[in-house]
């Protein structure tokens, strides 16, 4: 008779340890920021202007991104055509790529010397200026429209085919479909989606750094960076950090309150049924919507590729060195994110205080990375030179930022694996290590690869934390690219943008492909 092992104690202990690490890495810097912060009266007129601009641009960005995503998601949900899956994947590219690359692509298309302004001047119209509020909102819509489309598309596809068949048999017209199905779907989905994008836009740094600036176009994130990097006023930077945390936690709490799923019941997983009331005019309208969305989302990336090819071979050596540092930091960040996500996902899947554990895992998105970086600097400054620890700190904070996305990918598969093989593993007396190796990990290859790819891609494009800590000769590729743009070395910046885009896609593909070895 086999001696019964404690099959989950190891996983539970590892989950508790990982949660403790996340709490210390997040709340420790936050406490340091709170201790160092000035009194609330320390906020000046420029700080209040930054708070107002942050709220205004985030609200406008969320509204425009969400409203524009509705017709795109509706068209993708109602139409079936060759290449539809590839189009959905391509439309998600802006969300995956580094922000600074996306912004440079927008400048190539909509900037002062961009393709759109050249066309406007050619026909005798005045050029447009995308700096300030219009540019920040445009960039945020560009970056978050793919996310909004994917989430709305999931909601549309969640409507069982049987409900659509029933509507068709009852003779529903398009107005009836909007009233009884689409309105309920949007009412359930849009409030949470609006708040989620609002939360993402409040913590945006690179967009405001490049397209904003100035007294009337500064976000709280940018004000923290300026107080920290240029004035070295840690007290004011800490106070602004607390303001940013309050904004993020408020938006995050509302997002958790309003994120719900449309309640259409279950189905039999039948093939999608044609939408009732379809017509040639509606098919043409959907085609036009998809064409416009494709041009808007892919043209800036095509501009980056087109303008970066020629200068790429002649990039200076320090750019290639920065690229190597970016890849190294991304790999470390992805491995650290996986090391944290796996035991936490197992802990959540055991349903032991899962709500609290999920909240701990989401701290990386609820607290601004720039605030964590400021707190980390305050903690490290008396002990060591923070510039020497720039790369490790950047990798660790990027892992915290990626953790919520990894948990979203891992937890459902972890629950399924435990439900299917957990009883058998316990009956066989398997240890935690044996259970993890033989029963769980083989079923997690796909989400592990995808999650690691996301973590590596996010780290490759980081321009927030590294900007606080970096010293000469220690910058990553996004920071070197920003410095090239600031010194008006446009050709080198475009070559660096293409290199960064290629490396980001490559590391994501390698990790994602590693989880699909049997495809």
N, C-alpha and C positions, 0 to 999 in steps of 0.2 A: 504494500500500500504506500502510495507516494505521500510524502509529507507536504501538506498544503502550504503553499507560499502566500505571501501577501502581495497579490498581483498589482495593486494600484497604489500602494503606499509610496513607491518610488516616484510615480508620476505625480501624485498629489504633492509630495515634498518638493519636486522640481517646479511644479506650478506655483506653490507658495513662494519659493525662492525667486522665481522670475517676476512674480507680482511685486515682491519686496524691492527688487532691483528697479522696476519701472517706477514705483512710488518714490524711491530715493532719488532717482535720476530726474524725476519731474518736479516733485514737491520740494526737494532740497534746494535747487536753484530758485524756485518760486519763493520760498521762505527767505532766502538771501536777498532777493529783490525787495520783498516786503520790509525787511529790516533796514535796508539801505535807502528806501524810498523817502522822499521829502514829504512834508505835510501836504494835504490836498490843496492848500492855498498856493503851493509852488507852481501850479499850472498857470502859464501866461497866456496872453491872447493868441499867440502862434500855436500853442498846444491845443487850445479850444478850437481853433480853426482846423487843425489836423483831425481832431475828433469828428467835427462836423463833416469834413470832406470824406473821411473814412466811411461814415454812415451813409452819406449821399451816394458815393460811387458804388458802395456795396449793394445798396438798395436798387439803384438803376441797373447795375450789372445783373443782379438776380432776376429782376423783372424782365429785362430784354432777353436774357439767355433762356429763361423758362418759356416765355411766350413764343419766341422763335422756334423753340424745340417742339412745340405742339404739332404744327403742320408737318414737320419733318418726320417725327415719330409716327404720326397717323399714316403718312404715305408709306413708310417702311413696313408698318404693320398690315396695311391693306393690300400691298402689291407683292407679287412673286415674279421675279425676272432673273435671267442669267446674270451671275456676278453679284447678286444681292448680298451674299455673305461677305464677299471681298469688300464691297462698298461699305458695309457696316464696320468692318475692321479698319478701313482707311479713314473713315470719318472719326474714329477714335484716336487717331494719331496725335492731334494737338494736345490732348490730355496727357499723353504719355511722354511727349518730348519736353526738353528743358524749356522753361519759360523764356529765357533770354534768346533762344533760337526762334521761338514763336514770335517774340516781339521784333526781332530783326527782320523776320519775314514780313510782318505787317508793315514795317517801315519801308521795305522794298516795294510793297504794293501801294500803300496809302500815304507814305511819308512825303516830305517836301519835294524830293526828287524821285518819287515812286511812279509806278506805271499809271496809276489813276490820275495823278496830277498832270503827268505828261499828256494824257488823253484829254483832260479838261482844258488845258492851255491850248492844245491843238485846235479845239473847237471854239475857242474864244471865251471860255468860262473861267471864273476865278478858282485858284487852287484851294484845296482844303488843308487845314492844319490839325493834326491828330495829337498834338501835345496838350497836356492838361487833362481836364475832366473827359472830353470826348475820346482822347486816346486811351486813357485808363479803362473807360467803360468798354470801348471797342476791343481792347486786348482781353479783358475779362470775359466778354461774350465769346470771343474766339476760343479761349481756353476752356470755358465751362459749357458751351453749347454741346460738345460731344457727350459730356457726362449727363446733361439733362436729357438728351435724345436717348441714350442707352437706358436710363431709368424709366423714362416714359414708355419706351418701346417694351420693356419688360412688363409694365403695367398693362399695356394694350394686349400683349400676347398672353397675359394671364387670364383674359376673358375666355372661358371654355367655348370650344367650337359649337357645343350643343346650344349655348345661349344665342349664338348668331344664327344657327339653323332654325331655332324656334322663332326668332325675330323675322327671318325670311318667310317662314311658313305663315306668319300672321300678317304678312304684307307690309312690314315696316318700311316707311320712307326714310330718306336721310334725316329729315327733321325728327322723326321718331327715334332713330338711332342716337342722335345727339342728345335727345331729352332723357331717354331711359338707360343708355349705356355709357356714352362718352362723357356726359355731364357728371354722372356718379363717379366714373373713373378719375376724371380730372379733379373733382372735389376732394377725393381721397388722397391724391398724389401731389398736386401742385403746392399746397401749403408747406409740407415738409421739404419738397424740392427747393422751393424758394428760400427757405431758411438755411438749408444745407449750402447752397451756392453763396448766400449772404455770408455765412460763416467762413467759407473758403476765401472770399474776396476781402474780408476784413484782415486776414493774415497775409495777404499778398504783399511781397516786398519788391521783387525784381521789376514788376510792371510799373509800380510807382517810382522806383529809382530811375528808370530809363525814360518813361513817358510823362511822369509827374514832375515833382520838384517845385520850388518856388513857394511863396507864402500861401497861395490859394490852391495848390495842388499837391499837398503833402499829407500822407497818411500817418497814422500813429506808428506803424512799423518803421516808416522812413524817418519819422521824428526820433524814434529810439536810436536808430542807427546814427543819425546826425549828432545827437547828444552824446552818444558813446564814442564814436569814431573821431569826430572833428573837435568837440568841446571837452571830451573826457569828463563829462558831468555825470558821474555814476548815480547820484541822487535823483537827478531829473530823469535819467534813462530808466531807473528803477520805478519811479512814480508813473511814467508813461507805460512801463511794462505792466503794472497793476491795472491801469486803465484798459490796456489791451486784453488782459486776462478777463476782466469784468465783461467786456464786449463779447469775447469768445464764449465764455460760460453762459452768458445770457442767451446768445443765439443758439448755442448747443442745447441748452435746456428746452428752448422753444422747439428746436428741430426734433428732439426726442419726443416732445409732447404731441407734435402734429404728424410725424411720419407714421402712416398707416397703409395697409394694403386694401385695395378695392375688394369688396366682399361680393363676388359673383359665384361663390360656391365651387365645387370641384367638377371635373369632367372626366371623359374617358380617353384623353390624350389623342383625339382624332385629328386628322389633318385639318388645317384652317379652312373654313368655309368662306366663299366669296361674300364680301360685305353687301348687305341689301341696299338697293337703290343706286347701284353703281351705274355709271354712264361714261360715254366717251369723253365728255367734257371734264368729268372728275378725274379720269385717268390722265388726261393731258395736264390738269392742274397739279396732280401729284408728281408727274414727271418734271414739271417746271420747278416745283418746290425742291425736289431732290437735286436737280441740276444746279440751282442757285446755292444750295447748301454745300454741295461738293466743290463748286468754284470758290466759295468763300473760305472753306476750311482747308482746301488743298493748294490753292494758288500761292499763299505765302510760303508754304513749305517747298513748293516747286521753285519759287524765287530764290530761296536760300540755296537750293541745290544748284540752280543755274549760275548764280553769281559766285558761288564758292569753289567751283571746279578749277578755274584758272589759277587762283592764288594758292590753292591747297598745297601743291608740291614745294612752293617757296616759303612756307611758313618758317618763322625764326625758331631756333632750337628751344628757346624757353617755352614756346607754345606746346611743342611735343613733350617736353618734360612735364608741363602742367597736365597734359592729357594722360600721361602715365600715372601721375598722382591721382587724378580723378578716377581712373579705372581701379587703382588699388583701394582707394577709399570706398568706392562703390561695392567692390567685392567683400571688403571687411564689413561694411554696413549691412549688406544682404545676409551674410552669415550670422551676424549678431542679431538681426531681426528674426531670422529663422530660429536661432537658439532661444529667443524669448517667446516667440509665437507658438512653438510646438508644445511646450509644457503648459502654457496658459490656455491654449485651445483644448488640450486634454482635460485640464481642470474645469473649464466651462462645460465641456461635453459630459462630465460626471454630474452636472446639475447641482454642485455644491456651492451655494451662494453665487450662482452664475451671473446674476444681475450686477453684483458688486464687482466681480472679476472683469466683466465686460466693460464696466465704467472705468476701471483701472487701465485696461488695455486701450481705451479711447482717449486717455489723457494726452497722448501725443498730438492729437488733432484739436483737442479742446484748449490746450495751452500753446501759445505761439512759439515756434522754434527760436525766434529772435529773443523772446523773453527768457527761455531756457538758456540760450547762449549767454545772455547778459548775466544771469544768475551764476552760471558756471564760471564766467570770468571773475565775478566778485569772490567766489569761493576759492578759485585757484590763484588769484593775484598775490595773496600773502605767502603762498607756499612755493610757487614756481613761476617761471615766465610763461604766461598763457600762450604766447606765440609759438613756443616749442611744442605745445600740445594741440596746435590748431587742427591738424589732420585727424588725430584720434577723437577729439571732441566732436568734430564735424561728423565723422562716421557714426559715433554713438547717437548723436541727436537725430541724424537722418534715420537711423534704425527705429527710434521712438516714433518719428513721424510716419514711417511705413507700417508700423505695428498694427494699427487699426485695420488697414487694408488686408494685411495677411490674415488677421483673425477672421475677417469676413469671408475669406476664401477657404480657410482651414476648418472652422468650427462645424459647418454642415457635414463635411466629409468625415470629420472625426467622430461626430455623433453617429453617423451611419455605420462606420467601421466598428465602433464599440457595441452598437446594438446588434450587429450581425455576428460578431466573433467574440464579444465579451464573455457570454455564458460558456462557450466552448473553452476559451482560454482559462477561465476560472476552474472549470471541471478538470482540465489537464494540469492544474497547479502551476501555470506558467508564471514566471517572475515578470516584473515590470519591464525589464530589458528584453526578455523573450517576447512578451506581448507586443512591445513597440516594434521590434524587428520583424516578426513573422506575421502579425495580424493587422497592424495599423499602418506602418510606413509604406508597405506595398500599395495600399489603397489611397495614399496621400501624395503620390508622385506628381500627379497633375497639378493640384492646387499648390503644392510646395514649389514646383518649378515656376508657376505663374506668379505666385507671391514673391518669390526671390527675385524674379525679373522686374516686378514693379518696384521693389525696394532698391535694387541696383539702379534702375532708371531714375527714380526720384533723387537718389544720391548723386548721380552723374550731373544732374541739372541744378544742384543746390547753389544759390547765390546769396543766401542769407547768413547762415552761421559762419561760413568761411570768411565773409566780409568783415566780421567782427574781430576775428583772431589772427588773420593772415599777416605774415611778415614778408618782406621781399624774398623771392625765391621759393616761397611755400604755397603759392596760389594754385588753385585747381583751374581746370580749363574754363568753366564759366566766368571765373573772376578774371583770368587773363584776357578772355574775350571782351569783358566789360572795360578793362583797362585799354585795350586796343581801340575800342569805340570812343573812349574818353580822350584819347590822344589823336583822334581823327585818322587813324590808320585803317580806313574803311575796308580796303581790299584784304588785309590780313584778318580783320574781324570777320569778314564773310567766309574766308577760308576756314577759320577756327569754328565758325558756326556749322559749316558742313561737316567738319571733323567731329564736332560734338554730337551732331544729329546722328551721324553714322555709328559712332561708338555707343551711343545710348540705345539705338535700335539693336545693335549687335549684342550688347550684354543682356538686353531683355530677351532677344531671340534665343541666345545660348541657354539661359536659365529655363525659359519656357519650353524649349525643345528638350531639355534634359528630363522634363516630366512627361514627355510624350514619346518615350523610346520605343513603344510598341505600335505607334501610329503608322 
